[in-house]
Amino acid sequence: MERRFQGESRNKVDGKGRVSIPVKFRRVLQNSDKDYSPGGAPRLYIAYGDPNKNYLECLSGDAYDEIDAMIQAEGRGTKLRRLLEIFYYKKCDETTVDDTGRLVLPLAAREKIGLGAEALFQGNGDVFHILTPEAGDEAEDDIEKLMAAIGGEEEEFFDPLSLVSQSQGGEE
């Protein structure tokens, strides 16, 4: 059962903001929504409030429920809770995927990232991102910066997985 968003896909966006979700992402949405039933539509949330992100953060029903629980556990009136409420309640829309696998991206979300006639979908584990193809190209440039930040720029055949056991308290 697929429960992780993986891969990339470029899809056309029409003038009304309709775009097809990659088929493999649709399956993950169905499998990652405890409220989904065959014949129905899985829940999908699109968060677009973080000014530091040049993409739309798309969450399955279960991923959204997890974030909602974290927000509810945070003390009322705290700065963190207020900020999270903006990002995941005020600047976040629940949407549905129609029978053909399309969704309508909210206008505010499209305007936030400057989305035009084409959208890039990127799988990121338990969430996926929608961004402009140009922003996707810029993100490719960040890979070398990330490698340098974790110490991989000096080794010709560096494998980032070699650091995982170290960061999880394993062997050093």
N, C-alpha and C positions, 0 to 999 in steps of 0.2 A: 504494500500500500504506500503510495507516494505521499510524503508529508513534508518534503523540503522543496522550495523553489530553487531551481537550478537552470543555468544557461541564460542566453540572451536571444532576443528576437526584436526585429524592427517591423512595426506595423503602421499602416496608414491611418490617419485621423481625418474624419470628414469635417465639414464646416460646422456641424452641430456638436462636435466633440466626441462622436462615437468612434470607438476603437475596439478591435477584436483582441481578446486576451489569448495568449498562446495556449494551445490545447493542453499541454502538460501542466500549465499553471491552473487551468480550470479543474483538473483532477485533484490537485493539491488543495485547492479551495474547498472542494467537496469533502475530502478526507480530513480536513483540518477545521471542521465546523460541526461540533457536537449536535447542533440543532438542524443540520441538513438531513433531508429525507429525499429519496429518489423521486423525481418529478418536480421537486421544488428548486429553489435557487439558493446557493450557498451565500452566506453573509460575506461582504467585502467592505472594508473601511479604507478610505483614502485620507491620510493625514498630510496637510500641506502648510502647517503654521510655522515650522522652525525656519527662521530666516537664514540659518547657516547651511541649510540643505538646498541643493539645486535640483532636487528630485521630489517626486511624490512617493510617500511611504505607504505601501499597500499591505493591509493586514487581513489575514483570514479571521473568521469569527472567533476561533479559539485563541489566536494571538491577541486579538483585541480584548477578549474577556480577561486575559492574563494582565494586560496593561491596566484595564479598568480596575481590577482587584488591587493592583499596586497603588493606584491613585486613591481608591477608597480607604486603603490602609494608612495613607499619609494623613497627618493631623490637619483638621480643617483650619483654613486661614494661613497655613504656612506658605512661604514664597514658592517652594517647590511644588506644592499641590496646585497653587494658582497657575503656575506656568504649565504644568502637565494638563490641567483642565483646558487651557487655551489650545495647546497642541493637539489633544486627543478628544475634546468635546466641541469647542467652539470652531476650531479650524480643521475639522475632520468630518467627512460626510460618509454615511452608510449608503452604499449603492448596490445594485443588483446586476447580475450578468443575465442577459436575455437568452432565449432558446438558441440563438445563433452564436453565442459566446461573446457578444459585444456588451460593452458598458458605455455609459455616457459620463465623460469626465466633467466634473463641475467647472464652470467658467472660472471661478476664483482660483481653482487649482491649476488650470491651464495657463492663466495669466501669471501666476506666481512663478512658474518655471519657463515661461515664454514658449510654450508648446505650439508648434505649427502643424504642418501636414503629415508629420511622421513622428512616431513615439518609439523609444527604445525601452524594452522591458528587460530588466536584469534581475535574475534570481539571487536572493541573499539569504538562503536558509529558510527561516520561518517567516520572512517578509519578502516582498519584491518591490523594486523601484521602477517608476516610470520617469523617464527623463528625455531631454532632447538628444538626438544623435550627436550633436556637437558636444554636449556635456559628457556624453559617454566617451568620446574621443579624448577629452581633457582628463577624464578619470584614468584612462590608460597611462597617461604621463605620471600619475601619482604612484604607480606600482613601484617604480624605481625608488621614489622617496620613501615608501613604506619599507622596502627591502633594506634601505640604508638605515632607517630608524631601528630596525630589529637586528642589525648587524650582518646582513647578508650580502652587502656589496663587495666584500673582500674575497669571497669564495666563488670560484668559477662555476661550480655545480652545487650551489647552496640549496638546501631543501628546508623550507620553513617548518615542515612537520617535525624536523629534528629538534625544534625548540619547544614543542608542545609538552612533552613529559617534564621539561624543566619548569615550565610555567604552572604546571599542575602539582608541583611539589615532589616530582619524581627525581630521577638521577640528574646530576649536574655535570 
